[in-house]
Amino acid sequence: MARYTGPVCKLCRRQGEKLMLKGDRCVGPKCAVEKRSYPPGEQGNRRRQRRLSDRGVQLRGKQKVRYIYGVLERQFRGHFATAEKKPGLTGENLLQLLETRLDNVVFRLGFADSRRQSRQIVSHGHIALNGRKTDIPSCQVKPGDEIAWKANKTKSDLFKLISETVQDKEIPSWLSLDAKNMSGKVLAYPSRSDIDATIEEQLVVEYYSR
């Protein structure tokens, strides 16, 4: 399973904004963007002063979406190709595909502090989809699907920690959460208003439409 294994704080610094890739750490004093608000590398401060071309703006917009959802380029391009074939706006179709990945839904339900952690939770077999173990983070969910922690994984320290804080998490309207049983359900496909408003999906469409 391909995945990014480098320091995620550098991704935020490269974008020049917090992408919340480390969950609660990103809002604390240890956040790398707060300490060093310039791009990584010896020429970081100099690169920050450069004016991006239109192509550079599109690339940065595309990379931002990739970083947020933790998807590598080949898989991201595959999602885009699928979005193009669906009726409707390609950009919104792409975001819907990314939002309905199993690892993202696990994160949205509050079962993980970050998408990176949720990907690990899924791939390690902690999650059941409609009662069956599913260890594929990119698995697409649909309305009516139920996501829950497997019964034999509820004795772990991680589960105990998450179950104590899950009620404090904000759950999007297209999902429902049963905090007592640590399970959730997909009520509908997410609309554009349910997704991060700072994402500019049109930049992704423009980048791949060159």
GROMACS elastic network, one bead per residue, 0.5 to 0.9 nm:
[ bonds ]
;  ai    aj funct       b0    kb
    2    72     6  0.75460   500
    3    70     6  0.76724   500
    3    71     6  0.73057   500
    3    72     6  0.65948   500
    4     7     6  0.86809   500
    4     8     6  0.85301   500
    4    70     6  0.73923   500
    4    71     6  0.80145   500
    4    72     6  0.70749   500
    5     8     6  0.81446   500
    6     9     6  0.89640   500
    6    10     6  0.84216   500
    7    10     6  0.58665   500
    7    11     6  0.74955   500
    8    11     6  0.52135   500
    8    12     6  0.69353   500
    8    21     6  0.66694   500
    8    22     6  0.77585   500
    8    67     6  0.85068   500
    9    12     6  0.52511   500
    9    13     6  0.63825   500
    9    14     6  0.86304   500
    9    18     6  0.87163   500
    9    19     6  0.89165   500
    9    21     6  0.75876   500
    9    22     6  0.80890   500
    9    26     6  0.89624   500
    9    31     6  0.78428   500
    9    32     6  0.60388   500
    9    33     6  0.74576   500
   10    14     6  0.59597   500
   10    15     6  0.85803   500
   10    32     6  0.79742   500
   10    33     6  0.86231   500
   10    39     6  0.75583   500
   10    40     6  0.62175   500
   11    14     6  0.50487   500
   11    15     6  0.63598   500
   11    16     6  0.85953   500
   11    19     6  0.82306   500
   11    21     6  0.88175   500
   11    39     6  0.87746   500
   11    40     6  0.87165   500
   11    64     6  0.85485   500
   11    67     6  0.70577   500
   12    15     6  0.51531   500
   12    16     6  0.60252   500
   12    17     6  0.56000   500
   12    18     6  0.54310   500
   12    19     6  0.57898   500
   12    20     6  0.81872   500
   12    21     6  0.79901   500
   12    32     6  0.81744   500
   12    33     6  0.67998   500
   12    39     6  0.85335   500
   12    64     6  0.86724   500
   12    67     6  0.84253   500
   13    17     6  0.64651   500
   13    18     6  0.77268   500
   13    32     6  0.74042   500
   13    33     6  0.57201   500
   13    36     6  0.74961   500
   13    37     6  0.62495   500
   13    38     6  0.60998   500
   13    40     6  0.64286   500
   14    17     6  0.80535   500
   14    38     6  0.74921   500
   14    40     6  0.64589   500
   14    44     6  0.88107   500
   15    18     6  0.80110   500
   15    19     6  0.83950   500
   15    39     6  0.75514   500
   15    60     6  0.70740   500
   15    61     6  0.88825   500
   15    63     6  0.84040   500
   15    64     6  0.69130   500
   16    33     6  0.74543   500
   16    37     6  0.65253   500
   16    38     6  0.67102   500
   16    39     6  0.68680   500
   16    48     6  0.85167   500
   17    33     6  0.69220   500
   17    37     6  0.80252   500
   18    21     6  0.78991   500
   18    26     6  0.71124   500
   18    27     6  0.88570   500
   18    31     6  0.86378   500
   18    33     6  0.67108   500
   18    34     6  0.89886   500
   19    22     6  0.84923   500
   19    26     6  0.82365   500
   19    64     6  0.79467   500
   19    67     6  0.76942   500
   19    68     6  0.60332   500
   20    23     6  0.54919   500
   20    24     6  0.79096   500
   20    25     6  0.82567   500
   20    26     6  0.56114   500
   20    27     6  0.80558   500
   20    68     6  0.76263   500
   20   114     6  0.74489   500
   21    25     6  0.87537   500
   21    26     6  0.72950   500
   21    67     6  0.80535   500
   21    68     6  0.67505   500
   21    69     6  0.88404   500
   21    70     6  0.86153   500
   21   113     6  0.89512   500
   21   114     6  0.59923   500
   21   115     6  0.70416   500
   21   116     6  0.71048   500
   22    25     6  0.56306   500
   22    26     6  0.58001   500
   22    31     6  0.89299   500
   22   113     6  0.72436   500
   22   114     6  0.56941   500
   22   115     6  0.82945   500
   22   116     6  0.76982   500
   22   117     6  0.84682   500
   23    26     6  0.57860   500
   23    27     6  0.77362   500
   23   112     6  0.85203   500
   23   115     6  0.83446   500
   24    27     6  0.55765   500
   24    28     6  0.67443   500
   24   113     6  0.68733   500
   24   114     6  0.83582   500
   25    28     6  0.51777   500
   25    29     6  0.77859   500
   25    30     6  0.65186   500
   25    31     6  0.62169   500
   26    29     6  0.80231   500
   26    30     6  0.73135   500
   26    32     6  0.79900   500
   26    33     6  0.84085   500
   26    34     6  0.89929   500
   27    30     6  0.81484   500
   27    31     6  0.66865   500
   28    31     6  0.59478   500
   29    32     6  0.85049   500
   29    34     6  0.73724   500
   29    35     6  0.82728   500
   30    33     6  0.88114   500
   30    34     6  0.77223   500
   30    35     6  0.76593   500
   31    34     6  0.55034   500
   31    35     6  0.67064   500
   31    36     6  0.88353   500
   32    35     6  0.50719   500
   32    36     6  0.58112   500
   32    37     6  0.75367   500
   33    36     6  0.51665   500
   33    38     6  0.77036   500
   34    37     6  0.59826   500
   36    39     6  0.79408   500
   36    40     6  0.84622   500
   38    44     6  0.56307   500
   38    45     6  0.56476   500
   38    46     6  0.88682   500
   38    47     6  0.82940   500
   38    48     6  0.63226   500
   39    42     6  0.89617   500
   39    43     6  0.79988   500
   39    45     6  0.67435   500
   39    46     6  0.88864   500
   39    47     6  0.70831   500
   39    48     6  0.65864   500
   40    43     6  0.76948   500
   40    44     6  0.52750   500
   40    45     6  0.85676   500
   41    44     6  0.51973   500
   41    45     6  0.87343   500
   42    45     6  0.79965   500
   42    46     6  0.87878   500
   43    46     6  0.52985   500
   43    47     6  0.60786   500
   43    48     6  0.86898   500
   44    47     6  0.52144   500
   44    48     6  0.63050   500
   45    48     6  0.52198   500
   45    49     6  0.68571   500
   46    49     6  0.54630   500
   46    50     6  0.70051   500
   47    50     6  0.53717   500
   47    51     6  0.87311   500
   48    51     6  0.82113   500
   52    55     6  0.77267   500
   52    56     6  0.52839   500
   52    57     6  0.60734   500
   53    57     6  0.62684   500
   53    58     6  0.86710   500
   54    57     6  0.51125   500
   54    58     6  0.63284   500
   54    59     6  0.86835   500
   55    58     6  0.51320   500
   55    59     6  0.61927   500
   55    60     6  0.86250   500
   55   206     6  0.88966   500
   55   207     6  0.72325   500
   56    59     6  0.50430   500
   56    60     6  0.61028   500
   56    61     6  0.85485   500
   57    60     6  0.51424   500
   57    61     6  0.61615   500
   57    62     6  0.86407   500
   57   203     6  0.75586   500
   58    61     6  0.50928   500
   58    62     6  0.61887   500
   58    63     6  0.85894   500
   58   202     6  0.85636   500
   58   204     6  0.63566   500
   58   205     6  0.86094   500
   58   206     6  0.67457   500
   58   207     6  0.53981   500
   59    62     6  0.50947   500
   59    63     6  0.60568   500
   59    64     6  0.84860   500
   59   203     6  0.76357   500
   59   204     6  0.75094   500
   59   207     6  0.64323   500
   60    63     6  0.50607   500
   60    64     6  0.60304   500
   60    65     6  0.88087   500
   60   203     6  0.84613   500
   60   204     6  0.89755   500
   61    64     6  0.51504   500
   61    65     6  0.66430   500
   61    66     6  0.88713   500
   61   199     6  0.75148   500
   61   200     6  0.65035   500
   61   201     6  0.74992   500
   61   202     6  0.86021   500
   61   203     6  0.56158   500
   61   204     6  0.63182   500
   61   207     6  0.87064   500
   62    65     6  0.54526   500
   62    66     6  0.64327   500
   62    67     6  0.87946   500
   62   200     6  0.84416   500
   62   201     6  0.76524   500
   62   203     6  0.64620   500
   62   205     6  0.84838   500
   62   207     6  0.72814   500
   63    67     6  0.60248   500
   63    68     6  0.85256   500
   63    73     6  0.87822   500
   63   204     6  0.85222   500
   64    67     6  0.51813   500
   64    68     6  0.61579   500
   64    69     6  0.87572   500
   64   199     6  0.77404   500
   65    68     6  0.52059   500
   65    69     6  0.63663   500
   65    70     6  0.83906   500
   65    71     6  0.85581   500
   65    95     6  0.87162   500
   65   199     6  0.68574   500
   65   200     6  0.84588   500
   65   201     6  0.79663   500
   65   204     6  0.82865   500
   66    69     6  0.54965   500
   66    70     6  0.57935   500
   66    71     6  0.52340   500
   66    72     6  0.67782   500
   66    73     6  0.74628   500
   66    76     6  0.68950   500
   67    71     6  0.66856   500
   67    72     6  0.82729   500
   68    71     6  0.80813   500
   68   115     6  0.80180   500
   69    98     6  0.69859   500
   69    99     6  0.83031   500
   69   104     6  0.73492   500
   69   115     6  0.67546   500
   69   116     6  0.83808   500
   70   115     6  0.70701   500
   70   116     6  0.67842   500
   70   119     6  0.87198   500
   71    74     6  0.83530   500
   71    75     6  0.63901   500
   71    76     6  0.58764   500
   71    98     6  0.89484   500
   72    75     6  0.56329   500
   72    76     6  0.59999   500
   72    77     6  0.86445   500
   73    77     6  0.60328   500
   73    78     6  0.85318   500
   74    77     6  0.52550   500
   74    78     6  0.63432   500
   74    79     6  0.88679   500
   75    79     6  0.63351   500
   75    80     6  0.87031   500
   76    79     6  0.50873   500
   76    80     6  0.63085   500
   76    81     6  0.87266   500
   76    98     6  0.88606   500
   77    81     6  0.61993   500
   77    82     6  0.86815   500
   77   208     6  0.85200   500
   78    81     6  0.50770   500
   78    82     6  0.63227   500
   78    83     6  0.86283   500
   79    82     6  0.51393   500
   79    83     6  0.61668   500
   79    84     6  0.87421   500
   79    94     6  0.64225   500
   79    97     6  0.69358   500
   79    98     6  0.77022   500
   80    84     6  0.62264   500
   80    85     6  0.88750   500
   80    90     6  0.76572   500
   80    91     6  0.82043   500
   80    93     6  0.83474   500
   80    94     6  0.57856   500
   80    97     6  0.88493   500
   80   204     6  0.87672   500
   80   205     6  0.83687   500
   80   208     6  0.85136   500
   81    84     6  0.52107   500
   81    85     6  0.67132   500
   81    94     6  0.87710   500
   82    85     6  0.53841   500
   82    86     6  0.67396   500
   82    90     6  0.89676   500
   82    93     6  0.84986   500
   82    94     6  0.78531   500
   82    97     6  0.86235   500
   83    86     6  0.53646   500
   83    87     6  0.82579   500
   83    88     6  0.88354   500
   83    89     6  0.82910   500
   83    90     6  0.53415   500
   83    91     6  0.74579   500
   83    92     6  0.81939   500
   83    93     6  0.50385   500
   83    94     6  0.50667   500
   83    95     6  0.86991   500
   83    96     6  0.87546   500
   83    97     6  0.74889   500
   84    87     6  0.77596   500
   84    88     6  0.86265   500
   84    89     6  0.80758   500
   84    90     6  0.51837   500
   84    91     6  0.84056   500
   84    93     6  0.77200   500
   84    94     6  0.81087   500
   85    90     6  0.81524   500
   86    89     6  0.83077   500
   86    90     6  0.74596   500
   86    93     6  0.71566   500
   87    90     6  0.79011   500
   87    93     6  0.82607   500
   88    91     6  0.88522   500
   88    92     6  0.78215   500
   88    93     6  0.70505   500
   89    92     6  0.54856   500
   89    93     6  0.61126   500
   89    94     6  0.86422   500
   90    93     6  0.50028   500
   90    94     6  0.60933   500
   90    95     6  0.87545   500
   90   201     6  0.86693   500
   90   202     6  0.86078   500
   90   205     6  0.71453   500
   91    94     6  0.51297   500
   91    95     6  0.64446   500
   91    96     6  0.87206   500
   91   200     6  0.86024   500
   91   201     6  0.50115   500
   91   202     6  0.59452   500
   91   203     6  0.86719   500
   91   204     6  0.72040   500
   91   205     6  0.61818   500
   92    95     6  0.51399   500
   92    96     6  0.61634   500
   92    97     6  0.86527   500
   92   191     6  0.82123   500
   92   192     6  0.64929   500
   92   201     6  0.70668   500
   92   202     6  0.87865   500
   93    96     6  0.50842   500
   93    97     6  0.62570   500
   93    98     6  0.87353   500
   94    97     6  0.51610   500
   94    98     6  0.63269   500
   94    99     6  0.86496   500
   94   201     6  0.80931   500
   95    98     6  0.50477   500
   95    99     6  0.60222   500
   95   100     6  0.85720   500
   95   190     6  0.89194   500
   95   192     6  0.79078   500
   95   195     6  0.76617   500
   95   201     6  0.75965   500
   96    99     6  0.50449   500
   96   100     6  0.61301   500
   96   101     6  0.87825   500
   96   189     6  0.72218   500
   96   190     6  0.62874   500
   96   191     6  0.74724   500
   96   192     6  0.79089   500
   96   195     6  0.84594   500
   97   100     6  0.53126   500
   97   101     6  0.65449   500
   97   140     6  0.74169   500
   98   101     6  0.54977   500
   98   104     6  0.73990   500
   98   138     6  0.85395   500
   98   140     6  0.86473   500
   99   102     6  0.82885   500
   99   103     6  0.88437   500
   99   104     6  0.58422   500
   99   105     6  0.68310   500
   99   108     6  0.88327   500
   99   140     6  0.89748   500
   99   189     6  0.87736   500
   99   190     6  0.73652   500
   99   195     6  0.78831   500
  100   103     6  0.83260   500
  100   104     6  0.66205   500
  100   105     6  0.62078   500
  100   138     6  0.86867   500
  100   139     6  0.82373   500
  100   140     6  0.56087   500
  100   141     6  0.55010   500
  100   142     6  0.72123   500
  100   189     6  0.75889   500
  100   190     6  0.79518   500
  101   104     6  0.53685   500
  101   105     6  0.63332   500
  101   106     6  0.87788   500
  101   137     6  0.67096   500
  101   138     6  0.50737   500
  101   139     6  0.55408   500
  101   141     6  0.63434   500
  102   105     6  0.50863   500
  102   106     6  0.61759   500
  102   107     6  0.86355   500
  102   118     6  0.87692   500
  102   119     6  0.83451   500
  102   122     6  0.78434   500
  102   129     6  0.86736   500
  102   134     6  0.89366   500
  102   136     6  0.76571   500
  102   137     6  0.53680   500
  102   138     6  0.59232   500
  102   139     6  0.53429   500
  102   140     6  0.59659   500
  102   141     6  0.62384   500
  102   147     6  0.85982   500
  103   106     6  0.51978   500
  103   107     6  0.63854   500
  103   108     6  0.87395   500
  103   115     6  0.65483   500
  103   116     6  0.83459   500
  103   117     6  0.87320   500
  103   118     6  0.53574   500
  103   119     6  0.50039   500
  103   120     6  0.84265   500
  103   121     6  0.82095   500
  103   122     6  0.64708   500
  103   123     6  0.88739   500
  103   136     6  0.82480   500
  103   138     6  0.66522   500
  103   139     6  0.79515   500
  104   107     6  0.50124   500
  104   108     6  0.60809   500
  104   109     6  0.86143   500
  104   114     6  0.88793   500
  104   115     6  0.60265   500
  104   118     6  0.71467   500
  104   119     6  0.78735   500
  104   137     6  0.81505   500
  104   138     6  0.86786   500
  105   109     6  0.60788   500
  105   110     6  0.86787   500
  105   111     6  0.88863   500
  105   118     6  0.86423   500
  105   141     6  0.82417   500
  105   147     6  0.84056   500
  105   175     6  0.84160   500
  105   186     6  0.85433   500
  106   109     6  0.52710   500
  106   110     6  0.66738   500
  106   111     6  0.55376   500
  106   112     6  0.67301   500
  106   115     6  0.80887   500
  106   118     6  0.59817   500
  106   119     6  0.83648   500
  106   121     6  0.86302   500
  106   122     6  0.80800   500
  106   127     6  0.84144   500
  106   147     6  0.76247   500
  106   148     6  0.86986   500
  106   184     6  0.87108   500
  107   110     6  0.52817   500
  107   111     6  0.56304   500
  107   112     6  0.50277   500
  107   113     6  0.67773   500
  107   114     6  0.61846   500
  107   115     6  0.56006   500
  107   116     6  0.88068   500
  107   117     6  0.80887   500
  107   118     6  0.55911   500
  107   119     6  0.85628   500
  108   111     6  0.75035   500
  108   112     6  0.80884   500
  108   114     6  0.89967   500
  108   115     6  0.86078   500
  108   169     6  0.85796   500
  108   170     6  0.80810   500
  108   171     6  0.62375   500
  108   172     6  0.70817   500
  108   175     6  0.82169   500
  109   112     6  0.79444   500
  109   166     6  0.78807   500
  109   169     6  0.77780   500
  109   170     6  0.81093   500
  109   171     6  0.58765   500
  109   172     6  0.80420   500
  109   175     6  0.73789   500
  109   176     6  0.78508   500
  109   177     6  0.66071   500
  109   183     6  0.83539   500
  109   184     6  0.67661   500
  110   113     6  0.68842   500
  110   114     6  0.88679   500
  110   162     6  0.77929   500
  110   163     6  0.89664   500
  110   165     6  0.81702   500
  110   166     6  0.52769   500
  110   167     6  0.80164   500
  110   168     6  0.84586   500
  110   169     6  0.56846   500
  110   170     6  0.76283   500
  110   171     6  0.72574   500
  110   177     6  0.88835   500
  111   114     6  0.89892   500
  111   118     6  0.71682   500
  111   121     6  0.87885   500
  111   149     6  0.86715   500
  111   159     6  0.83839   500
  111   162     6  0.61884   500
  111   163     6  0.77267   500
  111   166     6  0.65932   500
  111   182     6  0.80196   500
  112   115     6  0.70673   500
  112   116     6  0.84932   500
  112   117     6  0.58541   500
  112   118     6  0.51599   500
  112   119     6  0.89348   500
  112   121     6  0.79087   500
  112   162     6  0.69846   500
  112   166     6  0.86066   500
  113   116     6  0.83791   500
  113   117     6  0.65633   500
  113   118     6  0.75147   500
  113   162     6  0.83928   500
  114   117     6  0.52333   500
  114   118     6  0.62644   500
  114   119     6  0.86824   500
  115   119     6  0.60517   500
  115   120     6  0.86094   500
  116   119     6  0.52232   500
  116   120     6  0.65453   500
  116   121     6  0.88353   500
  117   120     6  0.51214   500
  117   121     6  0.62166   500
  117   122     6  0.87244   500
  118   122     6  0.61615   500
  118   123     6  0.85276   500
  118   137     6  0.82550   500
  119   122     6  0.52733   500
  119   123     6  0.61161   500
  119   124     6  0.85626   500
  119   135     6  0.89849   500
  119   136     6  0.85291   500
  119   137     6  0.56044   500
  119   138     6  0.87147   500
  120   123     6  0.51339   500
  120   124     6  0.60311   500
  120   125     6  0.87338   500
  120   137     6  0.82417   500
  121   124     6  0.53470   500
  121   125     6  0.66853   500
  121   126     6  0.56787   500
  121   127     6  0.71289   500
  121   135     6  0.84023   500
  121   137     6  0.88599   500
  122   125     6  0.53553   500
  122   126     6  0.57756   500
  122   127     6  0.55885   500
  122   128     6  0.86280   500
  122   134     6  0.70234   500
  122   135     6  0.50252   500
  122   136     6  0.66266   500
  122   137     6  0.58213   500
  123   126     6  0.76812   500
  123   127     6  0.85438   500
  123   134     6  0.78960   500
  123   136     6  0.59194   500
  123   137     6  0.62829   500
  124   127     6  0.83087   500
  124   135     6  0.64109   500
  125   128     6  0.77741   500
  125   133     6  0.63244   500
  125   134     6  0.64143   500
  125   135     6  0.50122   500
  125   136     6  0.86883   500
  125   150     6  0.80836   500
  125   153     6  0.86340   500
  126   133     6  0.75600   500
  126   134     6  0.82749   500
  126   135     6  0.78358   500
  126   148     6  0.86030   500
  126   149     6  0.58234   500
  126   150     6  0.56523   500
  126   151     6  0.87746   500
  126   152     6  0.83995   500
  126   153     6  0.59232   500
  126   154     6  0.85885   500
  127   131     6  0.89992   500
  127   132     6  0.82808   500
  127   133     6  0.59958   500
  127   134     6  0.62642   500
  127   135     6  0.72408   500
  127   147     6  0.69536   500
  127   148     6  0.57559   500
  127   150     6  0.54607   500
  127   153     6  0.85115   500
  128   131     6  0.52831   500
  128   134     6  0.56049   500
  128   135     6  0.83780   500
  128   146     6  0.81285   500
  128   147     6  0.58449   500
  128   148     6  0.53350   500
  128   149     6  0.59478   500
  128   150     6  0.55733   500
  129   132     6  0.52862   500
  129   133     6  0.62229   500
  129   134     6  0.60295   500
  129   141     6  0.85504   500
  129   145     6  0.69814   500
  129   146     6  0.57880   500
  129   148     6  0.66926   500
  129   149     6  0.88779   500
  130   133     6  0.84168   500
  130   145     6  0.59830   500
  130   147     6  0.63099   500
  130   148     6  0.80262   500
  131   146     6  0.76547   500
  131   147     6  0.78510   500
  131   148     6  0.77402   500
  131   150     6  0.81475   500
  132   150     6  0.85254   500
  133   150     6  0.73158   500
  134   137     6  0.81392   500
  134   139     6  0.81425   500
  135   139     6  0.84990   500
  136   139     6  0.55294   500
  137   140     6  0.85785   500
  141   144     6  0.86322   500
  141   145     6  0.63795   500
  141   146     6  0.88155   500
  141   186     6  0.76445   500
  142   145     6  0.58154   500
  142   186     6  0.65209   500
  142   187     6  0.83236   500
  142   188     6  0.73209   500
  142   189     6  0.69399   500
  143   146     6  0.87746   500
  143   174     6  0.87757   500
  143   175     6  0.89873   500
  143   185     6  0.77698   500
  143   187     6  0.51076   500
  143   189     6  0.64131   500
  144   185     6  0.64255   500
  144   186     6  0.54222   500
  144   187     6  0.60430   500
  144   188     6  0.77011   500
  145   184     6  0.85259   500
  145   185     6  0.57502   500
  145   186     6  0.54956   500
  145   187     6  0.81146   500
  146   183     6  0.71414   500
  146   184     6  0.57366   500
  146   186     6  0.65477   500
  147   182     6  0.87254   500
  147   183     6  0.55963   500
  147   184     6  0.51794   500
  147   185     6  0.60910   500
  147   186     6  0.81446   500
  148   151     6  0.86859   500
  148   181     6  0.79672   500
  148   182     6  0.59864   500
  148   184     6  0.62305   500
  148   185     6  0.86444   500
  149   152     6  0.84557   500
  149   153     6  0.68354   500
  149   154     6  0.70381   500
  149   159     6  0.84713   500
  149   181     6  0.85061   500
  149   182     6  0.63224   500
  149   183     6  0.65946   500
  150   153     6  0.53944   500
  150   154     6  0.69177   500
  151   154     6  0.57090   500
  151   155     6  0.85802   500
  152   155     6  0.71746   500
  153   156     6  0.61472   500
  153   159     6  0.74523   500
  154   157     6  0.84016   500
  154   158     6  0.85575   500
  154   159     6  0.56319   500
  154   160     6  0.72871   500
  155   158     6  0.84369   500
  155   159     6  0.67612   500
  155   160     6  0.71350   500
  156   159     6  0.53282   500
  156   160     6  0.65127   500
  156   161     6  0.88118   500
  157   160     6  0.51222   500
  157   161     6  0.61796   500
  157   162     6  0.86570   500
  158   161     6  0.51721   500
  158   162     6  0.61850   500
  158   163     6  0.85198   500
  159   162     6  0.51966   500
  159   163     6  0.59212   500
  159   164     6  0.85716   500
  160   163     6  0.52347   500
  160   164     6  0.63730   500
  161   164     6  0.54340   500
  161   165     6  0.68541   500
  161   166     6  0.88481   500
  162   165     6  0.53251   500
  162   166     6  0.57960   500
  163   166     6  0.53484   500
  163   167     6  0.77787   500
  163   179     6  0.73963   500
  163   180     6  0.82137   500
  163   182     6  0.70126   500
  164   167     6  0.73364   500
  164   168     6  0.86732   500
  165   168     6  0.55485   500
  165   169     6  0.71612   500
  166   169     6  0.54401   500
  166   170     6  0.87497   500
  166   179     6  0.67025   500
  166   182     6  0.83733   500
  167   170     6  0.80710   500
  167   177     6  0.89167   500
  167   179     6  0.62869   500
  171   174     6  0.83879   500
  171   175     6  0.67529   500
  171   176     6  0.72894   500
  171   177     6  0.74818   500
  172   175     6  0.57638   500
  172   176     6  0.79145   500
  172   190     6  0.85960   500
  172   194     6  0.67634   500
  172   195     6  0.89667   500
  173   176     6  0.72065   500
  173   187     6  0.81305   500
  173   188     6  0.86755   500
  173   190     6  0.82261   500
  173   194     6  0.75427   500
  174   185     6  0.87473   500
  174   186     6  0.63526   500
  174   187     6  0.51960   500
  174   188     6  0.51699   500
  174   189     6  0.64756   500
  174   190     6  0.57339   500
  174   191     6  0.83179   500
  174   194     6  0.78992   500
  175   184     6  0.69324   500
  175   185     6  0.57285   500
  175   187     6  0.53328   500
  175   188     6  0.72616   500
  175   189     6  0.89188   500
  175   190     6  0.87050   500
  176   183     6  0.86103   500
  176   184     6  0.54128   500
  176   185     6  0.52409   500
  176   186     6  0.66376   500
  176   187     6  0.68219   500
  177   180     6  0.88301   500
  177   181     6  0.88748   500
  177   182     6  0.74712   500
  177   183     6  0.60745   500
  177   185     6  0.66414   500
  178   181     6  0.56568   500
  178   182     6  0.57570   500
  178   183     6  0.52398   500
  178   184     6  0.57748   500
  178   185     6  0.84815   500
  179   183     6  0.65971   500
  179   184     6  0.80697   500
  180   183     6  0.79708   500
  181   184     6  0.87438   500
  186   189     6  0.76293   500
  187   190     6  0.89949   500
  188   191     6  0.87752   500
  190   193     6  0.79766   500
  190   194     6  0.58979   500
  190   195     6  0.74144   500
  191   194     6  0.54022   500
  191   195     6  0.71400   500
  192   195     6  0.54330   500
  192   196     6  0.82634   500
  192   197     6  0.82457   500
  193   196     6  0.77492   500
  193   197     6  0.72573   500
  194   197     6  0.82857   500
  195   198     6  0.88398   500
  195   199     6  0.82150   500
  196   199     6  0.58383   500
  197   200     6  0.78034   500
  199   202     6  0.88768   500
  200   203     6  0.58170   500
  200   204     6  0.75004   500
  201   204     6  0.52216   500
  201   205     6  0.65950   500
  201   206     6  0.88082   500
  202   205     6  0.50164   500
  202   206     6  0.61336   500
  202   207     6  0.85256   500
  203   206     6  0.50446   500
  203   207     6  0.60451   500
  203   208     6  0.87428   500
  204   207     6  0.50695   500
  204   208     6  0.63697   500
  204   209     6  0.84972   500
  205   208     6  0.54458   500
  205   209     6  0.59797   500
  205   210     6  0.88764   500
  206   209     6  0.50313   500
  206   210     6  0.64856   500
  207   210     6  0.59252   500
